[in-house]
Amino acid sequence: MESLIVPKKFEEDIDGNVTEVTDGGYKKWEGVIDRTPSYFTTKADLNLNGVPKKYWDRLSEKFDFVKEALENKKQPIEKPQILKDTQGRSASNLCEDVANLLKDKNVLFFRPNSRKIVEVGIIKIQSTDENLFTGFSEMSDKRFVTIIEKYCDVGYWHKTRFGETFEIDSLSPSKTSIILNSYILEESLPQIQRIFNCPLPIIYEEKLTFPKKGYDKRFNSWRNNNSIEILDEEMPLEKAKEIIDKIYCEFCFGNEQDRINAISSLLTPFIRGLFNNFNTITPAFFYLGNREGVGKDYCAKIPGLVIDGFAQEDTPICDNGKPNDEELRKKITTAIRYGRKRMHFANNKGYLNSSILEKLITDPMWIDRILGKTEEISYPNELDISLSGNIPIRYSDDLERRTLFINLFYSKENINERRFKKEDLHIWILENRNLILSALFTLVKNWIDNGKQKGSQPFASFPEWASICGGIMESAGYGTPCIKDTSNKLLTGDSDSDEIRELCEICYEKYPNKPIKKSDIIFTIKQQDGLFSYYDFEKRQDQTRFGIKLRKYLDREFGNYVMNIVNPDERTARQEFIFRLIGKDGNHGNPSLSPVCEDKNNIQYSNSLPKLPKLPNNTKEDDKLIDYSEPKSKNDEYFDFSKEEIESTGLQEEIHEIQEESEQ
């Protein structure tokens, strides 16, 4: 509505308290209303625009819309007025007026971790306009203008021949930027940290409760007003387990432990309110299939459907290439800024080794740099993480110890011949969310009623999760999810430790208690099918990387075997490895520092280093190799050797090792 200049008594204050006008003349007001009828369609319009009450009856006889206004046939939305920072008012005065206006509306919030003013709303994909999830949207200067005007009129007082009037005049983006960045608004607005899409059980002041719909100051949270409720808080335990079994009964799990882990993946996001902190770290869940189409991602989406009412899928971290940790870091930061609760990285392939992913799983706080700035931000990490892939995917040991695996195995030839009782399980889950949430709550309530027993099996990387989630599962009659299942190795991917274990077995069988060089180990690997297949041993760079990896596993037990270095004081190029059978042959644990020499297959310890073969002095001119280095000065000496001489003395590997050490 455009600004209107109408008579207004000077006695009216800026808060809109209108006193009765006793002058001005009926004819004058009749003319004003006749010229601008749209401004006098409600009783509040008459009052707010200063029409003297003694003229209301006469005006109602003249104008039907005034009569309707007086009969309260239309009820207006009365807005307070905020005076711009003019006429001697400071910017702080304007900030205080806006802060007092918005502080109790629960439409804008202050997010302390990002130090941004945010609103809660539906996050959409701009290209498709598809709704994604309920999240945080940081307030922009321009949008803030319309938010303010939704709840008040902003303007200034203007004197006319009729008296003083209030003219509406929108704030400029520069003014709203000052307000958005002021400490006055930050301290006035309610703080917010998280969004709930369903009633999660929370232990608050030693009592079990649920977050309220809308804003809940106790948890600095927002819960959607249209979110579902728990249907039956007194559901019997057996019925609850029956409902959960209906969800997972048709998945082709590798064994019972995989089913237990799948149920724990559904339970984990539901019990975050039972931890000491909402950002208590929990394991990632890795859904592994023996082939395409076994339902790994279909199974992985179930927790999102139940807890949030929708499922999201992210691009793979690794797709037969090296993970792009920089892009992954940006993606994670964006997800946490928008308030996402889970991330599922689907269809990973190749070798999964990401330090960013490992950090995400085990760090309760996510710290990152703001794009384009030197400023750092820190958010509580409340994300639930899952991944999927098909064997023979490989992954690092650091990822393996942070992860619970859910293996799916289907043996028949045509996977599309499968028949299901529930042809669209996801639709059934969405239609029965409140029933499933009631079942999960029954598991929690059963655990509390039985004394909140801790889980029997520890999980060193996630002790609080193991104690509570393991306790709930065991109390309900399920097995613990904290057991590493090794009953069917054919169903699982391979970690670095698995390959080292296999290497130890092969090398001990081929070189029992015999010192061998790294080149012998590489030669042995080349004869195997699929072992360390992500290394190209023809490249010197990969040989160096493999050597570094190999030393990481020295003196550690793998099954019944251990790998040691027999001459650790020697230079890297001269060091030799030995593979021992624990408890039967050789030294167990840290190797002896005594130098050794070889006598057939037996290890003999000596008091001095063995003599190395003398380097040849005479070579044929046409048989020389290109020099590996040039003398720094005329006084520096260097040698040229023939190819046969280098191979016979083992110098080739030593030269490579020297170059590798220099590069490192």
VENDALIN-V935263 format. One record per helix or strand of 3 or more residues. SS is the DSSP state (A for helix, B for strand). FROM is the first residue (numbers start at 1). TO is the last residue. If there is no record, write none. Layout:
# VENDALIN-V935263
{{SS & FROM & TO} {SS & FROM & TO}}
This chain:
# VENDALIN-V935263
{{A & 26 & 35} {A & 37 & 39} {A & 43 & 48} {A & 53 & 62} {A & 64 & 70} {B & 80 & 83} {A & 91 & 102} {B & 109 & 111} {B & 116 & 125} {B & 130 & 138} {A & 141 & 151} {B & 152 & 160} {B & 163 & 168} {A & 173 & 180} {A & 183 & 188} {B & 194 & 196} {B & 201 & 204} {B & 207 & 210} {B & 214 & 216} {B & 221 & 223} {A & 237 & 248} {A & 256 & 270} {A & 272 & 274} {B & 284 & 289} {A & 296 & 300} {A & 302 & 307} {A & 325 & 337} {B & 342 & 349} {A & 355 & 362} {B & 365 & 369} {B & 376 & 380} {B & 384 & 390} {A & 397 & 400} {B & 403 & 408} {A & 415 & 417} {A & 425 & 431} {A & 433 & 449} {A & 460 & 475} {A & 489 & 491} {A & 496 & 510} {A & 518 & 526} {A & 540 & 552} {B & 561 & 565} {A & 572 & 574} {B & 577 & 581} {B & 596 & 599} {B & 602 & 605} {A & 621 & 623} {A & 643 & 649} {A & 651 & 663}}
